Amino acid sequence: MTTKMQAAQISKPGGEWELVERVIPEPRAGQVRVKVEACGMCHSDVFVKEGLWPGLTYPRVPGHEIAGHIDAVGDHVTAWRPGQRVGVGWHGGHCFVCALCQRGDFAMCVNRQVTGIDFDGGYAEYMITPAETLAAIPEALPAEEVGPFMCAGVTVYNALRHAGARAGEVVAVHGIGGLGHLGVQYARQMGFETVAITRGNDKESLARQLGAHHYIDSIAQDAVTELQKLGGARVILATAPNAQAISALIDGLSPSGTLLVPAAPAEPLTISVMSLISGRRSVAGWYSGTARDAQETLEFSVLSAVHPMIETYSLSRVADAYDQMYSGRVRFRVVLTVDA
């Protein structure tokens, strides 16, 4: 076996992509080595590229939408074995000892790590990760599709299944992009009366193909009025990170409805408290999920035939892939393929 691997790294904040040769790392106790087959590219990888994450150390290999198989295991790893297909997502491990971990709320661990930020991620032929970050990949899923499910997929699926809506109630997905195109599919497959909201009418045909029962062009129509014609939305999943557009949707909720925000805009939301009080409405955020959440996302996606729309690039074209993602031209997720 060769002792070297290729990796795409950033050496300083705002630096250029570097394709480098590194020694293949060895897993320590409690860790596994994953031979990467594909790694999705997420907009939050900008944190690494531009040095926006506090305390980030360089050089760093980004990537937290990883699909591959276990190549080696460290000491004390008993639940996993070499050869198993696994995914690794945003959640990069937890401490098991803080109060939240003791309650089983691993996603909120006060010492949680982030894959590709606290340690090197999947823009490489191999990567090392804690064993608790692994999700088993169903055989029916190709590696290229797994990547987006490990971040965008688990985020919206997990948000929707915990949002409190019941089958048959109105759920709106704001934004038909990397998160939203999956959100529409999940909402429909969960049995919700699904509404797609976005600017312009160019995505109406796609939104309906993805499963939307209704489509609202927020340029030509007033989204609040249209939602209230349906009785108001029990949940609005705001996947387009535009603070002004998100804030304007609050009155489109039904009584006791929730405006759920998994994608953070740069600016603060501006929402009338009277709109919250008068309709007993709420605004909530949602934070990704654990490896178990990711595994259940993969399983539900297979069961319900949910698929991400992807564009694939080889690892050697990481700069082109990043430009495509960052510009917003991609429909809808970029995936790097890795041949080790």
MARDREN-313934 format. One record per atom (N, C-alpha, C, CB): residue in one letter; x negated, y, z. Coordinates in pm, whole numbers, plus 32768, in hexadecimal, padded with zeros to 4 digits. Each point is the difference from the previous one (the first is absolute). Glycine has a CB too. Layout:
BEGIN
AXYZ;...
END
This chain:
BEGIN
M7FAC7F888000;M805480788000;M7FA9807C8000;M80B67F85807A;T7F7280DE7F36;T7FB7807E7FFE;T800A80468086;T802980157F0C;T7F75803A8115;T800080498080;T802680927FEF;T7F537F648052;K80C880C77F34;K801E808D7FE5;K808C800F7FC6;K7F0C802D7FDA;M812D804A803A;M8085801E7FCA;M800380907FCE;M806A7F5A809E;Q7FFA80C27F0F;Q801980877FD0;Q806980438059;Q7FC57FBC7F14;A802980C58103;A8060804D804F;A8005808E7FCA;A7FD67F7180CD;A809E80CE7F42;A8012808D7FDB;A800880508081;A80787FC57F26;Q7F2A809680EE;Q7FFA804A807C;Q7FFD80967FE9;Q7F897F3F8065;I809781098008;I7FEF80918006;I7F96801A806A;I80F280317FB7;S7EA7801D8026;S7F908014805C;S800A807F8054;S7F777F857F60;K80E280D78078;K8011807C804C;K8088803B7FDE;K7F05802B8005;P813180298050;P8081803F7FE2;P7FFC804B7F7A;P802B801580F6;G80377FCC7EB5;G800480407F7D;G7F9E7FC87F9C;G804A80C98073;G7F727ECC7FB2;G7F9D7FC57FA7;G803F7FB57F8C;G7F677FEF80C1;E80437FE97EE0;E802D7FB47F8D;E80027F6B8020;E7FA480B17F66;W80A47F05804A;W80037F6F8010;W7F797FC57FDB;W80F77FFD7FCF;E7EDA7FA78081;E7F827FBC7FE7;E80187F697FFD;E7F7E80BC806F;L805C7F047F24;L80027F6E7FFA;L7F787FCE802E;L80AA80007F42;V7F557FBA812E;V7F837FD8803E;V7FFC7F698014;V7FF080DF8072;E7F987EEF7FA1;E7FEC7F748022;E7FE37FF78094;E7FAB7FC97F17;R809E7FE3812F;R7FED7FED808F;R7FED7F6D8020;R808B80CC8030;V7F3B7F1B8042;V7FF87F778033;V808B7FD5802D;V7F0D80208048;I811C7F697F93;I80817FCC802B;I7FFE7FF18098;I80237F867F22;P803B80BB8123;P7FFD7FFE8094;P80307F7B8039;P802480F67FFF;E7FB37EEF807B;E80297F878047;E80668024806C;E7F207F957FD2;P81478019803C;P8064801D8068;P7FCA7FE1808C;P80B67FCD7F5C;R7F6C808A8104;R7FE07FE7808C;R80767FB98042;R7F6880CC8008;A808C7F1C8078;A806B7FBB8049;A8083804D7FF1;A7F587FA580A6;G811280147F3B;G8083803E7FF2;G8019803F7F79;G7FF9802680F0;Q7FA67FCF7EB5;Q800C803E7F7C;Q80067F967F93;Q7F8480CA8054;V80A97F607F36;V7FFB7FAB7F8A;V7FC380507F8D;V80CA7F7B804D;R7EFF803C7F54;R7FD280407F84;R80647FDF7F92;R7F0A7FF18046;V812380757F75;V80607FF07F94;V7FBB80187F7B;V80BD80498097;K7F537F5A7F0D;K7FD380137F77;K807180487FB7;K7F697F2F8002;V807E814D7FDA;V806880577FCB;V801D7FDE7F6E;V7FBB80B6809F;E80C57F3F7F42;E802A7FEB7F76;E803E807F7FC5;E80267F0D8034;A801F813F8020;A803E807D7FD3;A8010805B8078;A807A7F8B7F42;C7F8180F880A4;C80148062806B;C804A80777FC8;C7F2E7FB58076;G814780667FC2;G804C80747FD6;G7FBB8081802B;G80D27F7A800E;M7F4C80F07FA9;M7FCA8083801D;M807180598031;M7F497FE57F51;C80AA804B8129;C8068804F8041;C7FD680928006;C80467F398088;H801D81217F77;H7FDF808E8006;H7FB680238081;H80C980327F73;S7F4D7F8180F7;S7FB9801D807D;S7F6C7FDE7FF7;S80D47FD4807C;D7EFF7FEB7F18;D7F707FEE7FEC;D7FBA80857FE7;D802D7F1C7FA3;V8023814C8043;V7FC980887FF7;V7FBD80278084;V80B3803F7F58;F7F7E7F8C8118;F7FC3801E8081;F7F6C7FDE8000;F80DC7FD68070;V7F027FBA7F51;V7F757FD67FFA;V7FB580517F97;V80417F198049;K7FF980F37F43;K7FBD80467F91;K7FDC80908026;K807D7F707F5E;E7FDF80D480E7;E7FEC808F801D;E7FD7801B8091;E80A780317F4F;G7F487F678101;G7FD380148089;G8069803F805A;G7F1E80157FA8;L81607FC88045;L806D803F804A;L80247FB68081;L805480537F28;W7F727F3A80F0;W80217FB28077;W7F9A8021806E;W80677F467F73;P7FC580E88102;P7FA28025806B;P7FA77F8B802A;P80A680AA804E;G7ED97F737FBF;G7FA37F9C8032;G7FD57F967F9D;G8065802780D6;L7FC27FE97EAC;L7FDD7F9D7F9A;L7F697FFD7FEB;L80DF80217F90;T7EE87F67806B;T7F727FF17FE7;T7FE77FD17F71;T7FDA7FCD80F4;Y7FB6805C7ED5;Y7FDC7FE07F75;Y7F7A7FBB7FFD;Y808380C57FAB;P7F617EEE7FE9;P80597FE37F8F;P80757FA7802A;P7F3E80177F64;R81307FF38051;R80777FB2801E;R803B7FC87F80;R802C808E80CB;V7FFB7EF57F3B;V80497FBD7F94;V809580088023;V7F3C7F627FC9;P811680E67FE9;P808E800A8021;P804B7F827FD7;P7FF280F97FE5;G80937F0E802D;G80577F977FCE;G80477FB3806E;G7F6B7FEF7F40;H811A801E80C5;H804E7FBA8067;H807A7FB97FC4;H7FB380AA80AA;E80477F347ED8;E806B7FB47FBF;E7FC07F857FC0;E808E80D37FD5;I7F447ED2807E;I7FA37F987FD6;I80467F797FEF;I7F4980798077;A80967F447F1D;A802D7F787FE8;A7F877FAB7FDA;A80E780507FB7;G7F0F7F3C8085;G7F917FA77FE0;G80117F7C8047;G7F6A80C47FDF;H80257EFD8041;H80077F85804E;H7F8C7FFC8062;H80727F877F42;I7FA2802F8129;I7F9A7FF88068;I7F877FB47FCC;I80B1800980B3;D7EDC80347F5F;D7F837FC67FD1;D7FB07FC38073;D7FFC80A87F46;A80127F948131;A7FB87FCD8076;A80458035807C;A7F247FF67F82;V80D17FC080ED;V803D802B807E;V7F948005806B;V80E07F9D7FC0;G7F3080C3809D;G7FA5800A8071;G80297FA58072;G7FD080EA7FBE;D7FE27F1580AA;D801E7FB08076;D80868028803C;D7F0B7FE5802C;H81397FBB800E;H807E80148049;H807680217FA5;H7F78804D80C0;V80797FA97EBD;V807180117FA5;V803A7F767FE7;V7F9B80D07F93;T80DE7F1880A1;T803C7F7B7FF8;T807D7FFC7FA9;T7FA37FD380E1;A809B80A27F08;A807F80027FB7;A7FEE80067F69;A8065807080C4;W7F207FA57F0E;W7FE680117F72;W7F8B7FAA7FD7;W805B80E98006;R7FA47EF37F79;R7F947FAB7FCE;R7FD7802F7F74;R80567F3A8088;P7F3080A97F50;P7FD280257F7A;P805C7FC87F94;P7F1580088055;G810080487F44;G80547FD87F90;G808C80378005;G7F7A7F367FF5;Q80B780F28081;Q808780368009;Q800B80887FBB;Q80207F8480D7;R804E808E7EDF;R801C80837FC3;R80338060806B;R80347F937F21;V7F9080E380E5;V802480608069;V8002808E7FC8;V7F9D7F6880AE;G80B480EA7F94;G8002808F7FE6;G7FD6804B807D;G80B67FE27F54;V7F1180948096;V7FD98059806E;V8035808B7FDE;V7F2E7F768038;G811280CA8029;G803D80817FE8;G7FC480708053;G80CD7F877FC8;W7F8080E48047;W7FD580788049;W7FDA7FDE8090;W8095808C7F6E;H7FBC7F2280D3;H7FE67FDD808C;H7F817FAC8008;H80F780088035;G7EA180338008;G7F7E7FBF8002;G7FDC7FBF8083;G7FBC80A47F5B;G80A77F4080F8;G7FE57FBB807D;G802B804F807A;G7F437F917F90;H80C7802A80E0;H802D803C807C;H7FB27FC28074;H80E7802C7FA0;C7F25801180D5;C7FA77FDC806F;C80357F8D8056;C7FB480EA8001;F80CE7EF97FF9;F80417F97804D;F800C80208095;F7FA97F5F7F5A;V801B810C80D9;V7FFC80188090;V8047807F802E;V7F2C7F858000;C80ED80DA7FA7;C8044807B802A;C80927FE08021;C7F65808E7F70;A80E07FD080CF;A808A7FE9802B;A805B7FDE7F8B;A7FDA809C80BE;L80127FA67ED1;L80547FE67F8B;L7FE57F757FC7;L800480F57FCE;C7F7F7EE3802D;C7FE17F797FD2;C803C7F98805E;C7F2C80547F97;Q80D07FC680EA;Q80397FA1805F;Q80967FF37FEF;Q7F498037809F;R80F780307F29;R808F7FF87FE0;R80187FC27F77;R802780C9808E;G7F6F7F197F2A;G800E7FC77F7B;G801080667F92;G80637F3E806B;D7F8C81437FB5;D800F806A7F9E;D7F7680217FC6;D80CC805F8079;F7EFF7F427F3A;F7F76800B7FD0;F7FEB80767FA0;F7FEC7F0A801C;A807C81197F99;A7FF280707FA1;A7FE480838047;A809A7F8A7F65;M7F9280828118;M7FEC807B804D;M7F8B7FF78061;M80F3802A7FEA;C7EBA7F718009;C7F8A7FF18055;C7FB180828006;C7FF57F0B7FC7;V7FE4811D80B1;V7FB9807F800E;V7F727FF67FC9;V8089803480CB;N7F477F527F1F;N7F797FEC7FC9;N80067FC17F75;N7FA77FE780EA;R80C980277ED1;R80107FC17F7D;R7F9880337F9E;R80F57FE5802B;Q7EEA7FC67F77;Q7FA280237F96;Q804A80047F7B;Q7F417F978080;V807E80A97F1F;V8038800B7F7A;V7F9D7FC47F9E;V808380D0803C;T7FAC7ED17F74;T7FAC7FBF7F9C;T7FCF80677F99;T807E7F288020;G7F0380D27FBF;G7FC8805C7F9D;G7FE080898037;G807E7F847F57;I7F9E8092812A;I7FDF807E8042;I7FA67FE58078;I80DB80677FB4;D7F527F4280A6;D7FAD7FDD8074;D7F977F967FDD;D80C080378094;F7F587F807F02;F7F9D7FA07FCD;F80157FF37F6A;F7FF67F8080DE;D7FA880497EDD;D80057FFA7F6D;D80767FAD7FD0;D7F08801A7FF9;G813780177F9B;G80787FC17FCC;G7FEB7FAF7F83;G807980B88062;G7FEB7F497F47;G80097FA07F93;G7FCE802C7F78;G80B97FAD807A;Y7F0880C77F7B;Y7FC480267F7F;Y7F797FBB7FF4;Y807980E08000;A7F887E9F800C;A7F857FB18001;A80217F6F7FE2;A7F95809D80A5;E80057F147F3E;E80167F727FE3;E801D7FB0807E;E7F6A80177F3C;Y806580188136;Y801A7FBF807F;Y8017806B806A;Y7F747F387FBF;M80D980A680A8;M8010805A8071;M80157FAE8080;M806280B57F69;I7F7A7F8B8107;I800F7FC28084;I807380458048;I7F097FC5800C;T814C7FE98037;T8072803A8045;T80217FAC807B;T8059805D7F27;P7FE17FE18142;P802D7FB18073;P806C7F9C7FD7;P7FCA80C08097;A80367ECD7FA8;A805E7F967FDB;A8091802A8011;A7F547F598042;E80C78103801C;E808B80288017;E8038805A7F93;E7FD27FEC80F2;T7FDD80397EAC;T803180557F93;T80357FB07F8A;T7F5C80AB8047;L809B7ED17FBE;L801C7FAE7F8A;L80947FDE7FF2;L7F1C7FA38014;A811580677F72;A80867FD37FDB;A7FF27F927F98;A806580E58032;A7FE47EAF7FDF;A7FFD7F927FA0;A804C80277F82;A7FF07F5780BB;I7FD5808E7ED2;I803C80237F7F;I804F7F897FCA;I7F4480A37FCF;P813C7F708012;P804B7F947FC0;P7FC37FDC7F79;P80D0804C8075;E7F327F367F68;E7FC07FD27F85;E803D80417F83;E7FCF7F288072;A80B081007F95;A804280387F8B;A7FD0808B7FDB;A80C47F79803B;L7EF580CA801F;L7FD8808B7FE7;L7F7380087FC5;L8094804980BC;P7F5C7FF97ED1;P7F7980197FCC;P7FB980688054;P804D7FC57F19;A7F30803280ED;A7FB0805A8054;A801880937FDE;A7F547F4C8013;E80BE80D37F6C;E8011808B7FD8;E807E803E803B;E7F867FCB7F2D;E80E27FE480EA;E807A8035803B;E7FF7800A8098;E80807FA07F42;V7F30800980F9;V7FF57FFD8091;V7FCC80858036;V7FD87F097FF7;G7FC381307FC8;G7FC1807B8030;G8064806B8027;G7F3F7FCA7F71;P811580658033;P806080698022;P80617FDA806F;P7FEC804D7F18;F80357F3380F4;F80587FD7806C;F7FBF80128089;F806A7F5C7F64;M7F0F809F80A3;M7FBB8005807F;M7FFF808C803E;M7F757F447FB1;C80B581228003;C800780878038;C8087803F7FDD;C7F0580187FEF;A810E800C7F92;A807E803D7FD7;A80767FA5801E;A7F87807E7F4D;G80697F028094;G806C7FA28012;G80277FEE8091;G7FB37F8E7F35;V7FED80528121;V80207FEA808D;V8035807F8041;V7F507F4E800A;T807F81257FCA;T802E807D803D;T809480167FE8;T7F1C80607FE1;V81117F967FA2;V808D801C7FE4;V805A7F8D802A;V7FBA80917F42;Y80197EF480AC;Y80517F8C802B;Y801480028097;Y7FA87F7A7F3E;N7FEC809C8109;N800780038091;N805580738032;N7F1F7F968009;A80D380DE7FB7;A805080758025;A80947FE37FED;A7F4380977FC1;L80E27F327FCD;L808E7FE97FE2;L803D7F97805C;L7FD3803E7F13;R7FE27F588109;R803D7F958050;R801080278093;R7F9D7F5A7F63;H801D811080C8;H800C802F8089;H80508081800B;H7F287F928031;A8113809D7F61;A803E80857FFD;A808C8003803C;A7F7A802E7F37;G80C47F6180DD;G80837FFD803E;G80757FFB7FA0;G7F9A807A80B5;A804C7F897EC9;A806E7FF67F9F;A802D7F6F7FF3;A7FA780C77F83;R80DB7F298061;R80387F7C7FEA;R80207FEC7F6D;R805F7FFF80E9;A7FA37F847EED;A80227FE17F75;A808580427FDD;A7F827F24800D;G8082811B7F7D;G807880457FD3;G7FFD8095801B;G807A7F318026;E7F2E80FC8035;E7FF58090801C;E7FA880437F97;E80207FD580F7;V7FEE80B07F00;V7FB6804D7F9D;V7F72801B8032;V80D6806B7FAE;V7ECA7F6F8001;V7F73801E801B;V7FC780457F85;V7FE77F39809F;A7FDD813B7F75;A7FC6804D7F92;A7F687FFA8007;A80C880987FFD;V7EFA7F5C7F8F;V7F6E80037FF6;V7FDB807F7FB3;V7FED7F008005;H7FCB8157803F;H7FD780807FC5;H7F757FF17FC5;H808E808180A5;G7F687F8C7ED6;G7F807FF07FBC;G7FF37F757FC4;G7F9B80A5809B;I804E7F557EE3;I7FEE7F7F7FBD;I7F707FFB7FCE;I80F67FF37FBA;G7EB17FEE80A4;G7F727FF67FE2;G7FC87F80803A;G7FEC80FA7FFB;G7F997F0E8037;G7FBD7F898032;G80497FBE8073;G7F2F80647FB8;L81077FEA80A5;L80517FCB806C;L80917FEE7FD6;L7F67806D80A3;G80CF7FF87F1C;G808F80027FE2;G802E7F947FA1;G7FF680EF8027;H7FB87EEC7F76;H802E7F997FA3;H800C7F798045;H7F94807D7F43;L80207F6F8128;L80117F888052;L807580128061;L7F097FCE7FED;G810680AC8049;G806C801B805C;G80887FE87FC4;G7F6F80A4806D;V80A47F837F15;V807F7FE97FBB;V801B7F6A7FF5;V7FE480D87F7F;Q7FB67EDC805B;Q80137F6F7FF3;Q80227FC08086;Q7F5F7FFF7F40;Y805980268129;Y801C7FC68083;Y808B80268031;Y7F0C80068034;A811A80797FBA;A8084802C802E;A806E7FB17FBC;A7FA480E6802A;R80507F067F54;R80657FB57FB7;R80037F6E8031;R7FE280977F35;Q7FAA7F2D80DC;Q7FFB7F738028;Q802B7FEB8091;Q7F497FE07F5B;M80B2808880F5;M80317FF7808A;M809780138009;M7F228054804D;G811D7FC97F43;G8091800D7FFF;G8034808B8016;G80047F1E804F;F7FA781477FA9;F802D808A8013;F803980387F7E;F7F53801F80B4;E810B803D7F57;E802C804F7F8D;E7F9080647FE5;E80FD7FE48034;T7EBA80067F64;T7F7E80407FED;T8009807A7FA5;T7F947F238023;V8034814B800D;V7FFE807E7FB6;V7F6E80267FE7;V80DD804B8068;A7F027FD47F1C;A7F7C80347FDE;A800B80967FEB;A7FBC7F237F95;I7FEA812880AA;I7FFE80927FF4;I7F76802B7FCF;I80AC801B80B8;T7F5280307EDA;T7F8080357FD1;T801B80757FA4;T7F927F1E8014;R8005812A7FC7;R800E80767FAC;R80037FD87F6D;R7F89808B80AD;G80DD7FA57F0C;G800D7FE37F72;G80497F7E7FE8;G7F2F807C7FD7;N80EF7F6A7FAA;N804B7F877FDD;N7FAD7F987FB8;N80C9808C7FF2;D7EB37F8B8006;D7FAB7FA67FB3;D7FEE7F778040;D7F8C80C77FAA;K80917F2E80DA;K7FEF7F808044;K80857FBA801D;K7F30805A8065;E813F7FDC7F64;E80817FC58020;E800A7F717FCF;E806680E27FF5;S7F727F057F8F;S800A7F7A7FCA;S7FAD7F9E8052;S8027805F7F1C;L7F5F7FC98107;L7FA97FAB8051;L803E7FE78089;L7F3780587F85;A80FA801280BC;A80397FF28085;A80737F9C8001;A7FBD80EB8033;R80967F1A7F65;R80707FA27FF9;R7FCE7F727FE4;R809780BA7FAF;Q7F007F3A8002;Q7FC77F7B7FE9;Q7FC77FC78082;Q7FCB80407F13;L7FFF80168141;L7FC77FD4807F;L806C7FDB8065;L7F3B80917FD5;G81417F9D8011;G806D7FD88058;G8055806F8038;G7F757F478037;A806F81367FA6;A804F806F8036;A80907FFB7FCC;A7F30808C800F;H81307F81804D;H808C800B7FD8;H8021808D7FD1;H803B7F4C80A4;H7F7F81177F94;H801A808C7FE0;H7F7B80467FE8;H80D58000808A;Y7F2F80677F24;Y7F88804F7FE3;Y80228093800F;Y7FA87F4E7F61;I800580FA80E9;I801480908012;I7F86804A7FCA;I80927FDA80CC;D7F86807A7ED0;D7F9A80597FCB;D8005807F8054;D80127FA07F11;S7F8C80738145;S8004806E8061;S7FE980887FC0;S7FB17F6280AB;I802F80A17ED4;I7FF880807FB9;I808B80277FCC;I7F107FD07FBE;A81347FD28005;A8083801C7FC4;A80727FF58063;A7FA77FAD7F29;Q8045800E8147;Q806A7FEA8061;Q7FD08028808B;Q805E7F457F73;D800480D980E2;D7FE08019808C;D80037F798048;D806280ED7FF9;A7F2A7EE78037;A7FF57F7A8038;A805A7FEF807A;A7F157FF47FAC;V80F4807280A8;V80547FF68077;V80917FEB7FDB;V7F618091807C;T80D07FBF7F24;T808B7FF37FD4;T801B7F757FC9;T800680F47FCE;E7F9F7EDA7FDF;E80147F7D7FC3;E7FFD7F908069;E7F9880577F2C;L80127FB68137;L7FFC7F9B8069;L807F80038054;L7F0680128005;Q812B80648016;Q8079800A8050;Q807B7FCC7FB6;Q7F9C80C48075;K80617F3F7F06;K806C7FC37FB3;K80087F6A801A;K7FE580B17F50;L7FA87F1580D5;L7FF97F71801F;L80187FE58094;L7F617FE17F41;G80BC8089810B;G80147FF2808F;G7F84801F8052;G80A97F587FCC;G7EEC80D37FF2;G7F82801B8044;G7FAB7F828007;G806E80B38086;A7F117F607F80;A7FA27F908005;A7FE37FD88090;A7F9A804B7F28;R80727F3680F4;R7FDC7FCF8086;R7F6A80108016;R80BF7F5C7FFD;V7EF680937F97;V7F6E80138004;V7FD580437F7F;V7FE07F358095;I7FC9812F7F77;I7FBA80367F8D;I7F6C7FE18014;I80AD80BB7FDB;L7F1B7EF77FCD;L7F737FDC8005;L7FB480627FA8;L80347F0A802A;A7F8281508014;A7FBE806E7FB9;A7F727FD67FDA;A808B80AB807C;T7F637F287F08;T7F7E7FCD7FD4;T7FAF80657FB0;T80647F1F7FFE;A7FD981527FDD;A7FB880687FB6;A7FD080688066;A808B7FDA7F2C;P7EF2803680E8;P7FCE8056806B;P800880957FE0;P7F687F47803E;N811380EB7FB8;N801B808D7FE7;N805680338073;N7FF17FE37F03;A7FD5806F8154;A80448029807B;A8082804B7FE3;A7F22800C8070;Q80DC804C7F2E;Q8078804D7FE2;Q80707FA67FCD;Q7F7280C67FCB;A806D7EDF7FDC;A80667FA57FC9;A80377FA2806B;A7F8F800D7F22;I80197FC28136;I802D7FA7806A;I805D804B8060;I7F2B7F7B7FED;S80AC80FC803B;S804E804E805F;S808C801D7FCE;S7F2E80658052;A80DF7FAE7F29;A808180247FC5;A80647F8D8002;A7F8980A17F71;L804A7EE680AF;L80577F8B7FF9;L804C7FE48081;L7F647FA47F5A;I807C80A08113;I80357FDB8083;I80987FFD8002;I7F3480628067;D810D7FFB7F54;D809380058002;D803F7F997FA3;D7FF080F28038;G7FBD7EC27F83;G80347F917FAF;G80157F81804F;G7F8F80647F3F;L80497F9E8140;L80117F8B8056;L80907FF58032;L7F1080128044;S81197F757FD4;S807F7FE88044;S7FEE801D8094;S80447F517F55;P802A80B680F9;P7FF080078092;P7FAC7F8B8032;P80DF80768013;S7EC67FA78047;S7FA17F9F8038;S7F9C7FCE7F9A;S80B07FBD80A1;G7F4580897EEE;G7FA07FD87F99;G7F7180278024;G80B480177F59;T7EEE7FAA8064;T7F728015801B;T7FB680287F82;T800B7F5B80BB;L7FAA81117F4E;L7FA280287F97;L7F7B7FC18024;L807A80DC7FCE;L7F5B7EC37FE4;L7F8C7FAD8021;L7F8D80247FA3;L80967F458052;V7EF980E17FE9;V7F9080377FB3;V7F847FA88010;V805D80EA801C;P7F847EC27F7F;P7F877FB08006;P7F89803E7FB5;P80937F3A8013;A7F8681327FA3;A7F9680417FB1;A7FF380908030;A802C7F6B7F36;A7F6180B98101;A7FF0807F8044;A7FDF80727FA0;A7FB57F8380C8;P80A180E57F33;P7FDC80787FB5;P7F998051804C;P80E380047F96;A7ED580538023;A7F9A80518041;A803D806C8058;A7F687FD47F3F;E8111805C809C;E803F806C804B;E80667FC68062;E7FDD809D7F3E;P80457FB0812B;P80657FD0805F;P808D80067FC4;P7F6E804C80BD;L80E97F5D7F74;L808C80067FD8;L804480778043;L80057F057FE1;T806081327FDC;T8050806E8036;T80917FD47FFF;T7F5A80B17FB0;I80D77F2780C3;I80857FC4800A;I80528048806B;I7FA47F217FB5;S80D880FD802B;S805A8040805E;S80247F9E8070;S805B80957F49;V7F8E7F968131;V80247FAC8072;V80987FEE8006;V7F348050807C;M811780157F57;M80917FF38000;M802E7F8D7FA6;M801380F5802D;S7FA47EF57F64;S80217F8F7FAA;S7FEB7F7B8048;S7FC280897F39;L7FD97F73811C;L7FE87F87804E;L806C7FEE806B;L7F0A80187FD6;I811280528072;I80607FF7806F;I808D7FE47FCE;I7F72809C8084;S80B97FB07F16;S808B7FF57FD5;S80217F787FC3;S7FFE80F57FD8;G7F9F7ECB7FEB;G80177F7D7FC4;G7FC07F8D804B;G800E80737F29;R7FBB7FAC814F;R7FB97F99804E;R7F987FBB7FA8;R80CC7FDD8092;R7EF180747F1E;R7F9E7FCB7FA1;R7F757FFF803F;R808B80537F40;S7F1A7F68807E;S7F777FF98033;S7F9C7FFF7F8D;S80507F8580CC;V7F3780A37F55;V7F8F7FFA7FA3;V7F977FA88040;V803080E87F9F;A7F9B7EB98015;A7F9E7FA28038;A7F927FE57F9C;A80B37F97808D;G7ED980477FA7;G7F927FD47FAB;G7FF57F698006;G7F8780D98024;W802E7EF07F7D;W7FE77F708004;W7F6F7FE47FDE;W80EE7FD27FC1;Y7ED47FD88090;Y7F727FE17FF1;Y7FEE7F717FD0;Y7FC880A580B4;S80247F457ECF;S7FD37F847FC3;S80317F83804B;S7F3B807B7FAE;G80697F2D807B;G80257F868044;G7F887FA88018;G80E0800C7F98;T7F347F8D80B6;T7F957FA28020;T7FF27F987F90;T802A802380F7;A7F777F827F1D;A7FEE7F947F9E;A807C7FA97FF7;A7F0A8001802D;R81387FE78044;R807A7FAF7FFC;R806D80477FB0;R7FC57F9C80DF;D804680E87F33;D8060804D7FB1;D7FDF7FF57F6B;D8021809F80C1;A7F5E7F697F1E;A7FD77FF67F75;A80217F767FC7;A7F4980A5802C;Q80A17EF28024;Q801F7F7A7FD0;Q80967FF17FE6;Q7F3A7FA68080;E811880927FD8;E80907FF97FEB;E802B80537F88;E801F7FDC80F6;T7F9980907EEE;T801A804E7F87;T7FE57FAD7F84;T7FC480D3807B;L7FCB7EE67F85;L7FDE7FAA7F8F;L806A7F937FED;L7F0C802D8027;E811E7F978046;E80617F937FF8;E808780337FCD;E7F8A7F8A80BC;F80A180EA7F76;F808080397FD2;F7FF680277F6D;F8032805480E9;S7F5C7FDF7EEE;S7FEF802A7F75;S800C7F8A7FA1;S7F6C80BA804C;V805B7ED47FDA;V800E7F877FAF;V80917FD37FFE;V7F157FBD8037;L812A8040803F;L80897FD0800C;L806180537FAE;L7FC97FAE80E3;S802180D67F17;S805F805A7FC1;S7FD180387F7A;S804E803980E2;A7F407F947EEC;A7FCB80297F7D;A7FE480957FF7;A807E7F447F9C;V7F4380F180CC;V7FD0808B7FFE;V7F727FFF7FC8;V8092804280C8;H7F53801A7EDC;H7F7C80077FC1;H7FD080917FFA;H80347F317F78;P7F4C80E680A3;P7FC980867FEC;P7FDF80167F6C;P7FA37FFE80EB;M8065807E7EEA;M7FD380257F7A;M7F708030800E;M80ED803F7FB1;I7EB77F808007;I7F7280188017;I7FB5801A7F7E;I800E7F7080CA;E7F7F80D17F46;E7F9C800E7F96;E7F7F7FC78039;E806F80D07F98;T7F4E7ED98020;T7F887FBF8034;T7F8280387FBE;T80867F31802C;Y7F1280D88025;Y7F7C802C7FD4;Y7F987FA48040;Y804D80F47FE7;S7F487EF37FD4;S7F937FB3803C;S7FB880578067;S7FE57F777F2C;L7FD980488133;L7FB680488068;L7F9B80617FC3;L801E7F3D8099;S7FA7809F7EF7;S7F9D80577FC0;S803C80837FCE;S7F847F337FBE;R810180D28036;R8044807A7FD1;R804480488073;R80237F967F1F;V7FA280618158;V803F803A8076;V801780967FF1;V7F937F4F8089;A801280F97F37;A801180917FF1;A8078801F7FA7;A7F098020801D;D81077F967F76;D807480147FA8;D80817FDF804A;D7F737FCB7F37;A808B7FC98115;A80767FD7804B;A8028806B8065;A7FBF7F0F7FE1;Y7FDE81278065;Y801B80688064;Y803C807C7FBF;Y7F437FA8808C;D808580817F02;D803680757FB9;D80917FE97FD6;D7F1980367FAF;Q81067F538023;Q80887FDE7FD8;Q806080068077;Q7FA57F6F7F49;M802E805D8128;M805280038079;M8011808E8035;M7FB27F1A8036;Y7FDF812E7FD7;Y80018085803E;Y804F80657FAC;Y7F237FCD8067;S80DA80247F16;S8047805C7FA8;S80977FEA8002;S7F3680077F70;G80F57F8580C1;G808F7FE07FFF;G80317FC97F7C;G801D80B080A6;R7F887F357EFD;R802A7FCE7F7D;R80297F6C8006;R7F6680A67F95;V806B7F1480CF;V80197F6F8007;V80947FE48019;V7F177FDC8055;R811B7FBA7F6D;R80857FCC801E;R7FF17F6E8028;R807080A27F5D;F7F8F7F3B8125;F8006805F806C;F7F8D7FE68062;F80FA80127FE4;R7EC37F7B800F;R7F927FDF8059;R7F877FD37FAE;R80A47FBE80B7;V7EE680747F6F;V7F837FD47FC4;V7FC97F8B804F;V7FCF80E97FAB;V80017EB0800F;V7FC57F8B8041;V7F787FE47FC0;V80E57FA18034;L7EB580548021;L7F7C7FD77FD1;L7FF87F688002;L7F9780D68054;T80387EF17F40;T7FEA7F707FFB;T7F6B7FE48012;T80C97FE07F67;V7F1B7FB980E6;V7F777FE28026;V7FDE7F727FD6;V800D80A180C3;D7F8B7F517EF0;D7FCE7F7C7FD9;D7F7C7FE78045;D8075800D7F21;A7F8E7FA28147;A7F857FE7804B;A7FBD7F827FCD;A8061807280C9;
END
